[in-house]
């Protein structure tokens, strides 16, 4: 019984890692540009679509396709930075939300029309480590789960080291705190935006890779489900709050896993959103408060 609970919790942490990487990407963009990038989770799915196509062209050559996840994530996110730049400069928060929604709709249309006839795209078994894994009780963990846990920790540590130990990270935090003062001190608005979006793109590519490892198949509906959860979790923790978003994402991943395993019926969604509703009613700014 204890082994099964432990396995469920580990599975929930793996799910929480997926959520946390995307939430961190969204919050990083909030800090660097003060815009809510609703289309960011869909960029994750588009990266997965494109890499699936590349896998087909290269006959499952992971030497080429593995770095492509990150390259595609960075390129696609940087393209969106150019689209948001003028809106961010003007402080047009509402208009930026509309822009993000437009990006999401366009990505869904691209996925439905240009990849596998709109059907779910499946990744090869080789991405799971050829069946190698660890068994705990009745639950079997593939290398995909293990890679997601370890890789997620690595990327979170890298993000915090970048933000708090590098000059560019300090510049981004200064821009987030007071853009006018930061620009008066010589910090480049364009450069900090590009660097911040590029790091968010790395997180997008990592998430696409981990989704392919765990789910082995994605479609446009995966983007919808991910976007709803991620944006709610970001607001649940507090917009722009990196640490709060990380903690809440991991916690809700565990809640999802436990409710799916131990509560009969399709109650996972109701429990997930029920907890969010209660907290938002009590603390509208999120559990940890907003950060700008």
N, C-alpha and C positions, 0 to 999 in steps of 0.2 A: 504493500500500500504506500509506504513511504517512498520507495523507489519510483513508483508511478507518479506520485505527486511531484517528486523532484524532476522527473522527465517532463512533466507538463509545465512546470515553472521554467525550465530551461528552454522549452519550445516557445513559451510566452516571451522570454527575454529576447530570443531570436527575432520574433515578430516585432517586439518593441524596438530593437535595433534598427529594423527597416523604417519604422515610424520616426525614430529619433533622427536618423540621417536626413530625412526629407524635412522634418520640422526645423532642424538646425539650418538647412539650406534656406528655407523660407524666412526664418528669423534673421539670418545673416544678411539677406537682401533687404529686410525691413530696416536693419541697422545702417546699412551702407547707402540706401537710397530712400528710405521712408516710404516704400511702396509695398503693397500686398500683392505678391506675384502668385495669383491664383493658378496660372498655367504651369508653375514649376513642377508639380507632381506629374503632369502630362509630358513634360520634357523627359522625365525619367522613363516613361513608357515608350516614348518615341526613340530614345536611345536604345532601349531593348529591341524595338522593332528593327531598327537599322542594323544592329549587330547581328540579329537573327538572319537578316538578308545577307550580311557579309559572311556569316558562317556558311550559308548555302553556296555563295560564290567561291569560297576558298576551301570547300569540302571539309569543314570543321577544323580548320587550322587555328588552334587556340593561341599559337605564337603571335599571330596577326590580330586575332579578334579580342583577346584579353585586354591589351592596351586600348583597343578601339572603343570599349565601353567608356573609358575615362575621356578619351579625345572627343568622342561624340558628345558626351555630357558637357564638356567645357565649351565646345563650339556652339552648340545649341543654346546654352545659357548666355553666352556672350552676345549672340544675335539678339536675344531678348533684352539684354542690357541696352543696346542701341535703340530699341523700341521704347524703352522706359525713360531714357536719359532726359529728354526735354520735359516730360511730365514730372519727373523727380525734381528737376531744377526749378520748376514753377510751384512745387508743393501740391500738385493736383492728385490728392490721394484717391478721391472717388473715381476720377478718370483712369487712374492706374489700375483700379480694380476692374473696370470695364475692359481695359487693354488685356489684363491677365485672363479674363473670361474669354475674350476673343481668341487669344492664343490657344486656350484649352479647346475651344470648339474647332479651330482649324486643325489642331493635332489629331483630334478624334476623327475628323473627316479624312485626313491623310491616312490614318491607320485603317479605316474602314474601306478605303478605295485602292490603296496601293500595296497592302501587305496581306498575303494569303487570302485574298477575296473577302476581307473583313472578318475572317474566322480567327480563332485563337492560334497564335504561333507557338510551336513547341520547340524547346531546346533539347539537344541530344543528351543521352544518358551520360556521356563522358564528362559533362559539366558537374555531375554529382560525385566524381571521383571513382568511376567504374564500380559502383556498388559498395565501396568501402565505407564503414561507419561504426558506430558504437551502439550497443544494445543495453538499455536500462529497463529491467522488468519486461513489460510487453511492448515498450515503445522503442523504435529503432531510429537513431539519428544518422543521417548521411553526413558526408563531409561538407555538404552545402550548409547545414546548420552550424557545424563547427567553424567553417570559414566565415560565416556571417557574424558569429559571436566575436571571434578573434579580430576579424577585419573591422567590424564596427567599432571596437575599442580603439584600434589603431587610428582610424580616421577621426574619431572624437578627440583623442589626445593630440593628433596633428593639428586639428582646428584650434584647440585652446593654446597650443604652443605658438601657432602662427599669430593669433590675436594678441597674446600677452607677452610674447618673447621676441617678436620681430618689429622692426621699424614700421613696415607697412601695416601690420596688425594694429599698432598704436595709432597710426594715421587713420585707419578705419574707425577705431573707437572714438578718436577725437572728432571725426566727421559726424559720427552718430550722436555725440553729445551736443555739439553746437557747430552746425555747418558754416555759418557766417564767420565765426571766430577762426575756425580751422582753415578756411580759404584765405582769410586775411593773413594768417601765419605762413602761407605758402603751400599748404597741402592741396594737391590737385584733385578737383572734384571728379574729373574724367578718369584719372588713373586709379583712385581708390575704388571707384565703381567697377572698373574693369577687373581689378584684382579680387574684389569681393565676389563678384559674379563668377569669376573663374574658379574660385575655391568652392563656391556653391555648385558649379558644374562638376567638380571632382566628386562631391557628395552625390550628385545626381547619377554620375556614371557608376559609382560604387553601389548605389541602391539598385540600379538596373541589373548589375551583375549579381547581387545577392538575391534579388527577386527571381532571376533566371535559375539560380542554384536551388532555391527553396521551392518555388512553385513549378518550375520547369516549363511553364506555359503562361503567357500573358495576352491580353487583348485590351480593347479600349475600355471595357467595363472595369478592368483592373485599375486603370487610371482614375475612373470615377470614384471607385471605392477608396483608393489611396488619397485622392484629393479631399474628399469629405472628411476623412479621419484626420488627416494631417492639419488641415486648416482649423478644424474644431479643437484639436489638441494644442495648436499654437495659441489660439484664443483662450483655451482652458487654462494654460500655464501663464499666459500673459504675453502679448505680442512683443517680439524682439527680445524676449528673455531666453537666452541660450541655455543656461543651466536649468531653469524651470522647465523648458521644453524637453530637455533630455530626460529629466527625472519623470515627468508626467508620461512621456512616450513609453519608457520602459515599464512604468507601473501599469499603464493601460494595456500594454501587450500581455502582461501577466494576468490581468483581470480577464481579458478576452480568452486566453488559453484555459484558465480554470473554469470559467463559466461554460465554455464549450465542452469541457471534459466531464464536468460533474453535475451540471444543471440540465435536466431533460427538456426536450423541445428546443425550438429555435429562439432562445432567449438572449443570445450573445449580443445582438444588435440593441435590443431594448435595454439591457444592463449597461452597455457601453454608453449609449446616449442618455440614459437615465441619470447616471452619475454626473455626466457633463452638465445636464440641465440643472440639477440640484446645486452644483458648485457655482454655476453662472448666476443663479438667482441670489446666492449668498454673497458672491464676490464677482461683480460684473467685469472688473479689470483682470480677472484671472487669479489663480491661487498665489502666484509669485509676483503679480503686478506687471504692468507694461514697462518696457525699457526702451528709451530713445537715446 
